[in-house]
């Protein structure tokens, strides 16, 4: 009897979460136009975009997908926990900081690991990683050197590199996610458009930016925000919300990240909302199996970052994240960048595998391999950032 029950459960699960990997089965769809106001009026210039259309789209994402971003707090404190002026065999300065935010008698502490080039002649541009993997991947003592966060590569290229753990803001667990930033904003748990885990992680990225603006070792006007997978979803949302981030980099972010939902290819909204019910706001669940009813799609999230540069990636063995849908989302954001006279160099169709589009306001590559973030990915991130920050 137990065997029959188990096999039945597997069959139901397979039916519920059946996914499409066949381009011929992608349904017909029409994307919402980012350059048409809700009242039907066209948007033809950057001023109208900034004053009218951008706020509309931001609210649509807040109310229907990611949740509203809280703005108020009582205070914020930055405490240096450790500083080593001879890290990486004397090539870098290591600074570990605790960022503590207070509100209504509650607090949340965000641990930040930061390396800065030792002999930098001016404040350094910085890569900030939203780390959704174990802390060992961003080991401050460098006993473990993970290709997921190649700090030495960044330092050797003239960049500072930093990371914080998503678990400090919201443990990635459907019951424990409330044990971080949401203790400061418990009302969000009762709101249909309240932020959940990904909103909390994005909120935390902005608190790190608050610190960067006070930290003389880094250039707060040259911060490239990096995220992989669920972290890549977060990097796009954080950069859309907080225009202080100069560049957004989204690695293999897929559904509700950089890939179009309406293609219904790979992971779909029902799957992500069922497996990870703590990531997005409660209102998003009403769009399970109803992608075409969403008032937004992910090209509009990318457009919210305009005119700032965006780089997105995929991997050939990660069809779950829909490489074609990611490329099409980027392409459909181009006309918003054009309002700012920012011309994209993306080709008309997806580039060949391992061919990176780096010298463009919207960059992209599809790397051969698995769902991961690797040193070759980071090499492209650095080249893309060199181009925009005019680094040698």
C-alpha positions as CSV (number, residue, x, y, z in Angstrom):
1,X,0.0,0.0,0.0
2,X,2.8,2.4,0.9
3,X,4.5,1.7,-2.5
4,X,1.2,2.5,-4.4
5,X,0.7,5.7,-2.4
6,X,4.3,6.8,-3.1
7,X,4.0,6.1,-6.9
8,X,0.6,7.9,-6.9
9,X,2.3,10.9,-5.3
10,X,5.1,10.9,-7.9
11,X,2.6,10.8,-10.7
12,X,0.6,13.7,-9.3
13,X,3.7,15.7,-8.8
14,X,5.0,15.0,-12.3
15,X,1.6,16.0,-13.7
16,X,1.3,19.2,-11.6
17,X,4.9,20.3,-12.4
18,X,5.1,19.2,-16.0
19,X,7.3,21.7,-17.8
20,X,7.8,22.5,-21.5
21,X,11.3,22.4,-23.0
22,X,10.1,22.4,-26.6
23,X,10.1,25.7,-28.5
24,X,7.4,24.5,-30.8
25,X,5.1,24.3,-27.8
26,X,5.6,27.9,-26.6
27,X,2.1,29.4,-26.7
28,X,1.3,32.6,-28.6
29,X,1.6,35.6,-26.4
30,X,1.6,39.4,-26.4
31,X,3.9,41.3,-24.1
32,X,2.7,44.4,-22.2
33,X,4.1,47.4,-23.8
34,X,6.5,49.3,-21.4
35,X,6.0,52.4,-23.4
36,X,2.2,52.7,-23.1
37,X,0.7,54.3,-19.9
38,X,-2.1,52.6,-18.1
39,X,-4.4,55.3,-19.6
40,X,-3.4,54.2,-23.1
41,X,-1.2,57.2,-23.8
42,X,2.2,56.5,-25.5
43,X,5.5,57.2,-23.8
44,X,7.9,58.9,-26.3
45,X,10.6,60.5,-24.1
46,X,12.7,59.9,-21.1
47,X,10.9,62.5,-18.9
48,X,7.5,60.9,-19.4
49,X,9.1,57.5,-18.6
50,X,10.7,58.7,-15.4
51,X,7.8,60.8,-14.2
52,X,4.8,58.6,-15.2
53,X,5.4,55.2,-16.7
54,X,8.3,54.0,-14.6
55,X,6.4,54.6,-11.3
56,X,3.4,52.7,-12.8
57,X,5.4,49.7,-13.6
58,X,7.2,49.7,-10.3
59,X,3.9,49.7,-8.5
60,X,2.6,46.9,-10.6
61,X,5.6,44.7,-9.7
62,X,5.3,45.7,-6.0
63,X,1.6,44.9,-5.9
64,X,1.6,41.7,-8.0
65,X,5.0,40.1,-7.7
66,X,7.7,41.2,-5.3
67,X,5.9,43.2,-2.6
68,X,6.2,46.8,-1.5
69,X,9.6,47.9,-0.2
70,X,9.5,49.5,3.2
71,X,11.3,52.8,3.5
72,X,11.2,53.7,7.2
73,X,13.5,52.7,9.9
74,X,14.5,54.1,13.3
75,X,18.2,54.0,12.8
76,X,21.1,52.1,11.2
77,X,24.5,51.4,12.7
78,X,27.8,50.3,11.1
79,X,30.3,48.4,13.3
80,X,33.7,47.2,12.1
81,X,34.2,43.7,13.4
82,X,37.6,43.0,11.9
83,X,40.1,44.8,9.6
84,X,43.2,43.3,8.1
85,X,45.4,45.5,6.0
86,X,47.5,42.6,4.7
87,X,44.9,40.2,3.3
88,X,45.5,38.1,0.3
89,X,49.3,38.1,0.9
90,X,49.3,41.9,1.2
91,X,47.3,42.6,-2.0
92,X,44.0,43.6,-0.3
93,X,42.4,45.1,2.8
94,X,39.8,43.0,4.4
95,X,37.0,44.7,6.3
96,X,34.2,42.8,8.1
97,X,31.3,44.9,9.1
98,X,28.0,44.4,11.0
99,X,25.2,46.6,9.6
100,X,22.4,46.8,12.2
101,X,19.0,48.2,11.4
102,X,16.5,49.2,14.2
103,X,12.8,49.7,14.0
104,X,10.0,49.5,16.7
105,X,12.2,47.8,19.3
106,X,13.4,45.2,16.8
107,X,16.7,44.9,15.0
108,X,18.3,42.9,12.2
109,X,22.1,42.5,11.7
110,X,23.6,42.0,8.3
111,X,27.2,40.7,8.1
112,X,29.3,42.1,5.2
113,X,32.6,40.8,4.0
114,X,34.6,43.4,1.9
115,X,38.0,43.2,0.2
116,X,39.5,46.3,-1.3
117,X,42.7,46.5,-3.4
118,X,45.5,47.4,-1.1
119,X,47.2,50.1,-3.2
120,X,44.2,51.7,-4.8
121,X,44.9,55.4,-5.5
122,X,41.2,56.3,-5.1
123,X,38.0,54.7,-3.8
124,X,37.5,51.4,-5.6
125,X,34.5,50.3,-7.7
126,X,32.9,47.3,-6.1
127,X,31.1,44.1,-6.9
128,X,28.4,43.2,-4.3
129,X,27.2,39.6,-4.2
130,X,23.9,38.6,-2.8
131,X,25.1,35.3,-1.5
132,X,22.4,32.6,-1.5
133,X,24.9,29.8,-0.9
134,X,26.8,28.8,2.2
135,X,29.1,31.4,3.8
136,X,32.1,29.2,2.9
137,X,31.8,30.5,-0.6
138,X,32.7,34.0,0.6
139,X,35.4,32.9,3.1
140,X,37.0,36.0,4.5
141,X,40.1,34.1,5.5
142,X,40.5,32.6,2.0
143,X,41.0,29.1,3.2
144,X,38.3,28.2,0.8
145,X,38.4,29.9,-2.6
146,X,35.2,29.4,-4.4
147,X,34.7,30.1,-8.1
148,X,31.3,31.3,-7.1
149,X,32.9,34.4,-5.6
150,X,36.5,34.7,-7.0
151,X,37.6,37.5,-4.8
152,X,41.2,37.4,-5.9
153,X,40.2,37.8,-9.6
154,X,38.3,41.0,-8.7
155,X,41.1,42.4,-6.6
156,X,43.6,41.7,-9.4
157,X,41.3,43.5,-11.8
158,X,41.2,46.6,-9.6
159,X,37.8,46.0,-8.0
160,X,36.7,45.8,-4.4
161,X,34.4,42.8,-3.8
162,X,31.8,42.3,-1.1
163,X,29.1,39.8,-0.1
164,X,26.3,39.4,2.4
165,X,24.3,36.3,3.3
166,X,20.6,36.1,2.4
167,X,20.0,34.2,5.6
168,X,20.7,37.3,7.6
169,X,17.7,39.0,6.0
170,X,15.4,36.1,5.6
171,X,16.3,32.4,6.0
172,X,15.5,30.6,2.7
173,X,12.9,28.5,4.3
174,X,9.1,28.7,4.0
175,X,8.6,28.7,7.7
176,X,11.7,30.5,9.0
177,X,11.9,33.3,6.4
178,X,10.2,35.6,8.9
179,X,13.2,35.5,11.3
180,X,15.1,38.4,9.8
181,X,14.1,41.7,8.3
182,X,10.4,40.9,8.5
183,X,10.6,41.1,12.3
184,X,11.0,44.8,11.7
185,X,8.0,44.9,9.3
186,X,5.6,42.2,10.6
187,X,2.6,43.9,8.9
188,X,4.0,42.8,5.6
189,X,3.1,39.2,6.5
190,X,-0.6,40.2,6.6
191,X,-0.6,42.2,3.4
192,X,-1.3,40.7,0.0
193,X,1.4,43.0,-1.5
194,X,3.8,42.7,1.5
195,X,7.4,41.7,0.8
196,X,8.6,38.2,1.5
197,X,12.1,36.7,1.3
198,X,13.3,38.1,-2.0
199,X,12.0,41.5,-1.1
200,X,13.8,41.3,2.2
201,X,17.1,40.3,0.4
202,X,16.7,43.3,-1.9
203,X,16.0,45.5,1.1
204,X,19.2,44.2,2.6
205,X,21.2,45.1,-0.5
206,X,20.1,48.7,-0.1
207,X,21.2,48.7,3.5
208,X,24.7,47.6,2.3
209,X,24.5,50.5,-0.2
210,X,23.8,52.8,2.8
211,X,27.1,51.6,4.3
212,X,29.0,52.0,1.0
213,X,28.0,55.7,0.9
214,X,29.8,56.1,4.3
215,X,32.8,53.9,3.5
216,X,35.8,55.8,2.1
217,X,37.5,52.7,0.6
218,X,34.8,52.2,-2.0
219,X,33.2,54.3,-4.7
220,X,29.5,54.1,-3.9
221,X,28.6,55.5,-7.4
222,X,30.2,52.4,-9.0
223,X,28.5,49.4,-7.4
224,X,27.7,46.4,-9.5
225,X,25.1,44.2,-7.8
226,X,25.5,40.5,-8.6
227,X,23.2,37.6,-7.9
228,X,22.9,34.0,-9.0
229,X,19.6,32.1,-9.5
230,X,17.2,33.4,-6.7
231,X,20.0,35.9,-6.0
232,X,19.8,36.9,-9.6
233,X,16.1,37.6,-9.3
234,X,16.9,39.7,-6.3
235,X,19.7,41.7,-8.0
236,X,17.2,42.8,-10.7
237,X,14.5,43.7,-8.2
238,X,17.0,45.5,-5.9
239,X,18.4,47.6,-8.8
240,X,14.9,48.4,-10.1
241,X,14.0,49.7,-6.6
242,X,17.2,51.4,-5.7
243,X,18.7,53.6,-8.4
244,X,21.9,54.0,-6.5
245,X,23.1,50.6,-7.9
246,X,25.1,51.5,-11.0
247,X,25.0,48.0,-12.7
248,X,22.8,45.0,-12.2
249,X,24.1,41.5,-13.0
250,X,21.7,38.5,-13.0
251,X,23.2,35.1,-13.4
252,X,20.9,32.2,-14.5
253,X,17.9,33.8,-12.8
254,X,15.1,32.3,-14.9
255,X,11.4,32.6,-13.8
256,X,10.6,35.9,-12.1
257,X,14.2,36.9,-12.8
258,X,15.3,37.8,-16.3
259,X,13.2,35.3,-18.3
260,X,9.8,36.0,-19.8
261,X,6.9,34.4,-17.9
262,X,4.5,34.3,-20.9
263,X,6.6,31.8,-22.8
264,X,5.7,29.2,-20.2
265,X,9.0,27.5,-20.9
266,X,10.9,25.6,-18.1
267,X,9.9,26.8,-14.6
268,X,6.5,28.4,-14.5
269,X,4.8,30.7,-11.9
270,X,2.8,27.9,-10.3
271,X,5.9,25.8,-9.8
272,X,7.9,28.6,-8.2
273,X,5.0,29.7,-6.0
274,X,4.4,26.1,-4.8
275,X,8.0,25.1,-4.2
276,X,9.0,28.5,-2.8
277,X,5.8,30.1,-1.4
278,X,7.9,32.4,0.8
279,X,9.8,34.2,-2.0
280,X,7.1,36.5,-3.5
281,X,4.1,38.3,-2.3
282,X,0.8,36.6,-1.8
283,X,-0.9,38.4,-4.7
284,X,1.5,36.6,-7.1
285,X,-0.1,33.3,-6.4
286,X,-3.3,34.4,-8.2
287,X,-1.3,34.2,-11.5
288,X,-0.5,30.5,-11.2
289,X,-1.2,29.1,-14.6
290,X,-2.4,32.6,-15.7
291,X,0.8,34.1,-17.0
292,X,-1.0,36.0,-19.7
293,X,-3.1,37.8,-17.1
294,X,-0.1,39.4,-15.4
295,X,0.0,43.2,-16.0
296,X,3.8,42.9,-16.3
297,X,6.5,40.6,-17.6
298,X,10.2,40.5,-17.0
299,X,11.3,42.8,-19.9
300,X,9.6,45.5,-17.9
301,X,11.7,44.7,-14.8
302,X,14.8,45.1,-16.8
303,X,13.4,48.3,-18.3
304,X,13.0,49.7,-14.8
305,X,16.8,49.7,-14.5
306,X,17.3,51.9,-17.6
307,X,19.5,53.8,-18.4
308,X,21.9,51.8,-16.1
309,X,23.6,48.8,-17.6
310,X,22.2,45.3,-17.1
311,X,24.0,42.0,-17.7
312,X,22.2,38.6,-17.7
313,X,23.4,35.1,-18.3
314,X,22.3,31.5,-18.9
315,X,23.8,28.1,-19.1
316,X,23.2,25.5,-21.9
317,X,22.2,22.7,-19.5
318,X,19.9,25.0,-17.5
319,X,16.8,25.0,-19.8
320,X,14.7,25.4,-16.5
321,X,15.9,29.1,-16.6
322,X,14.8,29.6,-20.2
323,X,17.9,31.0,-22.1
324,X,15.8,32.1,-25.1
325,X,13.2,33.8,-22.8
326,X,16.0,35.6,-21.0
327,X,17.4,37.0,-24.2
328,X,14.0,38.0,-25.4
329,X,13.3,39.9,-22.2
330,X,16.5,41.8,-22.7
331,X,15.7,42.6,-26.3
332,X,12.2,43.8,-25.4
333,X,13.7,46.2,-22.9
334,X,15.9,47.9,-25.5
335,X,13.3,50.5,-26.5
336,X,13.2,51.9,-23.0
337,X,17.0,52.3,-23.1
338,X,16.6,54.0,-26.5
339,X,14.6,56.8,-24.8
340,X,17.9,57.7,-23.0
341,X,19.9,57.4,-26.2
342,X,21.5,54.2,-24.8
343,X,21.9,51.8,-27.7
344,X,22.1,48.1,-27.1
345,X,24.5,46.0,-29.1
346,X,22.5,42.8,-28.6
347,X,22.1,40.9,-31.9
348,X,18.7,40.2,-33.4
349,X,18.7,36.6,-32.2
350,X,20.6,34.8,-29.3
351,X,24.3,34.8,-29.8
352,X,26.3,31.5,-30.1
353,X,27.1,29.6,-26.9
354,X,30.0,31.1,-25.0
355,X,30.0,34.4,-27.1
356,X,29.5,37.3,-24.7
357,X,28.0,40.6,-25.6
358,X,30.0,42.9,-23.2
359,X,30.4,46.2,-25.0
360,X,26.7,47.1,-24.7
361,X,24.4,48.8,-22.2
362,X,22.5,45.4,-22.1
363,X,24.9,42.5,-22.0
364,X,24.4,38.8,-22.3
365,X,26.0,35.4,-22.6
366,X,24.9,31.8,-22.6
367,X,27.7,29.7,-21.2
368,X,28.2,26.0,-21.9
369,X,27.5,24.1,-18.7
370,X,25.2,23.7,-15.6
371,X,23.2,26.1,-13.5
372,X,26.0,27.7,-11.6
373,X,28.1,30.9,-11.4
374,X,31.7,30.3,-12.5
375,X,35.0,32.1,-13.0
376,X,34.3,32.4,-16.8
377,X,31.1,34.1,-15.9
378,X,32.9,36.5,-13.6
379,X,35.5,37.2,-16.3
380,X,32.6,38.5,-18.5
381,X,31.1,40.5,-15.6
382,X,34.5,42.2,-15.1
383,X,34.8,43.0,-18.9
384,X,31.3,44.4,-19.0
385,X,31.9,46.5,-15.9
386,X,35.3,47.6,-17.2
387,X,33.5,48.9,-20.3
388,X,31.0,50.9,-18.3
389,X,33.2,52.1,-15.5
390,X,36.0,52.8,-18.0
391,X,38.4,50.7,-16.0
392,X,41.7,49.8,-17.6
